[in-house]
Amino acid sequence: MRVLDDGAWISVDDHREVRVSELWRLDAPGFCGCDMADLVVENFQEVGVDGARVETRVHGQCIACGETGVTDWLPVGRVRGGEFVEYDRSCVRRTRRE
């Protein structure tokens, strides 16, 4: 599992699985002042696995208030039966504090 193309993709077993330029709905109180942030994902900073959960820290911008920055860890999928399964892209993502 790694970040490819200057932060544009998350690669799992050399397959591009998750990309930037998506709009994510976030429950991330530490990112901006919005109750629920609508984040345009601009760049993946880090990727990791916490148990079976695959998480990432991203740089992005909230389209509601304009705040930019790097998020805390956000879930993007899980490892099930040795395979990566991406979470539904329309789900609300909740940050995990370090």
Secondary structure, DSSP 8 states (H G I E B T S, - for coil): -EEEGGGTEEEETTEEEEESS-EEEEE-TTT-SSSSEEEEEEEEEEEEEETTEEEEEEEEEETTT--EEE-SBEEEEEEETTEEEE--TTSEEE-B--
